[in-house]
Amino acid sequence: MAPIADHPLRYQLANELHARPFPSISTPSTAVYLAVKQPDGAASRNREADMAHLLALLDRYGAPHPQPGATHYFGKLGRYQLKWESHTEFVTYTAFIDGLSSRPFDPADFEVFPPDWLAEIPGVRMTSALIRIEKWSDKEKVIGAINDWFVPESMAVSRVLDDAAVIAGDFRIDAAGHQRFAVFVAPSTGDRRVGRMVQRLCEIETYKTMSMLGFSEVKAMSPRMNDIDERLTLLMEEMTDNATPAEDTLGKLLVLSAELESMAARASFRFGATGAYEAIVHQRIEVMREARFDGRQTFNEFMMRRYDPAMRTVKSAQGRLAAMSDRAIRAGDLLRTRVDVERSAQNQALLESMNTRADMQLKLQRTVEGLSVVAISYYAVSLVGYALYPLAELLNLSKGTLTAAITLPVVLLVWWLIRRLQRSLHSEPRE
């Protein structure tokens, strides 16, 4: 029996589920994270430039290259382990090294990425983070450490994954330009589980930052949206008072509708991406299975107080933009109906005027037809008279008497011929 044929993408689709494995991280260790995005058109960027820059970093450390067209990479980078991923809008670099620096969150840890290499990176930094991973030793020691390292007002701390670890961070940028996170790992927690926690912390920070781009865009759009909303309201008032011709109002409304559609088209990708990133943030926090630690706010509570209002603002702006577009469409439909009714009335008046003109033309035509009978009869009588004058002498009649005698029959004959001609013309079938 011949083997069954596989779909051309079967293996590619199956392998995609395993394309981005979690790193395995021993404790204690340090993670250095960087997310880079093109300022404009990131989704359609030149991904070959991203790959070329990765290869430049690997060549500095003599590390092997990934396969052509790869969207992820994991391998040795000198003393580090490097994890590289290419996403829809951004690229991430995560470097792991065993051990801890003597100074917590030492900016020197970021030197795994050479300064001149960073200066040539194709894009701008969206976020970067230093993650300190150490063994859980004593609750009081952990409390003292997080009080020293993080801003209390915005600090979030949680026990996660059924007490596998305590994670902490304040989502603030320190003097070196990095976010800070700490992971205090329970003795029984395996390396792969630590890798999953660190990966999720990086994803929470990255997708939080990316989704805030939508909030920034909404703030930039708000003045223009307010202006369009005010102009749309004025146009609606013009429609009600009938002071402005409907055609003029419709022209202004079409301009507003075009502006709204242009704005919606430009913002649609960012709105969609923001919704997707927000969902990822909440999903990553949810799978951490948070529990409160020392009465501090959890990551979920931090997001609820600081992050969710921004996302609701984005959703509100998206809904407002859609509502304004709907209003403009409905107003346009009403104006078009009004213009059609007015034009129908004008057409009706025009048809009535044309009917009046047609009646006048018919009356004039009939008058002309009567005159034409007289004119034709005049010439016909003259011609017939000339033809019958020789008979006048034989019949002993004067020319006047003969002319009088033939006038009525000639007129009747001419009238009958013209009427027959008209009937024949009217009875011809139309094509």
Phi, psi and omega in degrees: 000131181290143179293149180290142181283139178269150171296142183303333183257009187302308183291323179297318180291320179294319182289337180298329179293340182245016188285335185235072182291153175289145177287159174255117188238124176279165180237132003276155178198175181230139175243135177243126189235142179215131175238128186236140181221143172294140182299321182226147176059041185294328183291332181251026183292169175279101184288342176295329177293322176297315180295319180298322180289323175299315181297326178296322178291317180296322181294329179296327181258002181066033182270153178293156181269152172284172177291151178301137179079007181293148177250002177207159181204141174216125182186177180286140177224081186065236178281353187257164164252129183249132173242121181239136180221138175253122181250182183302315184245347188213169178235140180238143174237128175230123179247135180241139177220138178290143177092169182237146173286153181294332178260119181301134178055049180290123178303338179295338178298334182283354182288359170302333175259106184302142182303317181292328176292320178296323182295334182259008184295137182282083180146191179235155181286126172272317176200157173214152186212149170247125183242120181260121184244114181221166182288142171289128181238307187210136183300316181296323178294321178295316180298318178296321181294313183291331176292328179281326189270333190236157178284119186301326186296328182243009185288139174238131181223138181211147163274133187232158174051052176057051177066026175288334181193167170244129178246149182212151177184161179237002176056032176248154178267124182279183185296334179274357177093019183238153167281159179233134174223146177235140177233117178256111192264133175292150184302329184275358185278130181283165183296321182292325178293321175299318178300321179294319180296315180296317179300318181290325174299316178297319181292320178301313181295316183293310183289332172298313181295316181296321180291333178291345173299325177296319178297318179297319180293324178296318178298322178289328182280337190302314179301318180292322177297319178298318180296315180294321180297318179294317179295323179294321178296318178297321178294324177296323177293322177299326180293327185278326183272352177057023180280337182249139177305141183300325180297321179293316179297321180295321177298315177297320181294323178296324177296316179296318179298321178296320178297317180296317180295321178296316179296316180296321180295319181289329184268350187298317180296316182294320178298315180296317180294321180298316178298320180292317180295320179300317180298321179294318179303310182292325180292320180294323177291320182298318183288349176284345179051067185290148169224147185293143179236121174056032178072011181276159177291144179276172176298321180296319179292322176301313180295322181296323183274325188252326189262315184300321177302322178295319179292325176293326176297318178297314180296322178296317179295321178297315178294322179295318179297318178295320179295320178296320177297318178296319178299315180297322180294315180295317178298320177297319178297317179296317180294319178297322176297317179296317179297319179296320179295315179297320179291325176296319177296318177297319179295323178296317178296320179296319178295319178297319178296320178294323177296319178297316179296322180296320177298317179297318178296323179295317179296317179296322180296319179295321177297317179296322179297320178296318179294325180293326176298317180296314183295314181295320180296322180300311180290326179293318179298319180298315181294315180295322179299315178299324181289330185259358181301323178299333180282341183299321181291322179294324182269003180057045179242150176279161179298323180296318180294317179297319179296318179297325184290326184267349185298309184296313177299321180294317179299315180297320180294317179297315180299317181295318179296317179296317179298319179294321178297318179297318180296319180295323178292318182288335184272355179292131180293143178272145179280000000 
